[in-house]
Amino acid sequence: MIDLYTWTTPNGHKVSIALEEMGLEHSIHPVNIGEGEQFSEHFQSISPNGRIPAIVDRDTDITVFESGAILVYLAEKSGKFLPESGPARAKVMEWLFWQMAGFGPMLGQLNHFVNTADEQVPYAIKRYSDEVARLYDVLDKRLDEAEYVGGDYSIADMSIYPWSAVAYDLIKGLTGKTLANVERWQSAIAARPAVQKGILVPVL
Ligand SMILES: N[C@@H](CCC(=O)N[C@@H](CS)C(=O)NCC(=O)O)C(=O)O
């Protein structure tokens, strides 16, 4: 049994989708980050960085924070969506880390400067929209040569999709560009029953 501490955001959805895809028994614990619940002593004993998502595996008493580490942990526990070794595993890992180090953080900053910053900062908006547009182009190019980023559907797709889907219209509006391979990949993932369920978590 996995306890998932999460909220209604792309980083949380990576893990709620993975739990559904892997068929792992789990229970959801909403952490309202708008109300500051991520700063509670209890949550920070599980997630010392004070960010969702985090899990507690009640079968082993292992706690894991950081969505990438959680996805690898769950893939290894279930034996699904991450090849055990060799080039196929390396391919999934490189796209998983690409999301963790680039795509997610840059989209987070762009979203902040476009939608929530107290003041409009044109330099920041240009800097992050240029970088996000570049990253979407990298993704589109990869999806021109492969059906899913790692080849087969994997935890790498589960990590990229929630951010990609949520920001695609914003970046399309800013660049005026349509990315056919990204759209094809997003539609295929959106059609998966586990994704349709996981993306609605937590139900409030
Ligand atoms: N690198 C982290 C990022 C997690 C993250 O930024 N979570 C956000 C929600 S999407 C959060 O908990 N924010 C709370 C805050 O900023 O105080 C991961 O991939 O798990």
The ligand as an SDF file (V2000), in Angstrom:
LIG
                    3D

 20 19  0  0  0  0  0  0  0  0999 V2000
   11.3880   18.8390   -8.2280 N   0  0  0  0  0  0  0  0  0  0  0  0
   10.1630   18.6000   -7.4940 C   0  0  0  0  0  0  0  0  0  0  0  0
    9.2370   19.7680   -7.6670 C   0  0  0  0  0  0  0  0  0  0  0  0
    8.0310   19.6760   -6.7640 C   0  0  0  0  0  0  0  0  0  0  0  0
    7.2310   20.9530   -6.7380 C   0  0  0  0  0  0  0  0  0  0  0  0
    7.6940   22.0280   -7.1570 O   0  0  0  0  0  0  0  0  0  0  0  0
    5.9930   20.8470   -6.1950 N   0  0  0  0  0  0  0  0  0  0  0  0
    5.1660   22.0080   -6.0670 C   0  0  0  0  0  0  0  0  0  0  0  0
    3.7740   21.7380   -6.6270 C   0  0  0  0  0  0  0  0  0  0  0  0
    3.8170   21.3700   -8.3570 S   0  0  0  0  0  0  0  0  0  0  0  0
    5.0020   22.3690   -4.6080 C   0  0  0  0  0  0  0  0  0  0  0  0
    4.8940   21.4960   -3.7620 O   0  0  0  0  0  0  0  0  0  0  0  0
    4.9730   23.6590   -4.2860 N   0  0  0  0  0  0  0  0  0  0  0  0
    4.7980   24.1160   -2.9380 C   0  0  0  0  0  0  0  0  0  0  0  0
    5.5430   25.3900   -2.6680 C   0  0  0  0  0  0  0  0  0  0  0  0
    6.0690   25.9940   -3.6300 O   0  0  0  0  0  0  0  0  0  0  0  0
    5.6150   25.7890   -1.4970 O   0  0  0  0  0  0  0  0  0  0  0  0
    9.5290   17.2910   -7.9840 C   0  0  0  0  0  0  0  0  0  0  0  0
    9.6820   16.9780   -9.1660 O   0  0  0  0  0  0  0  0  0  0  0  0
    8.9130   16.5780   -7.1680 O   0  0  0  0  0  0  0  0  0  0  0  0
  1  2  1  0
  2  3  1  0
  2 18  1  0
  3  4  1  0
  4  5  1  0
  5  6  2  0
  5  7  1  0
  7  8  1  0
  8  9  1  0
  8 11  1  0
  9 10  1  0
 11 12  2  0
 11 13  1  0
 13 14  1  0
 14 15  1  0
 15 16  2  0
 15 17  1  0
 18 19  2  0
 18 20  1  0
M  END
$$$$
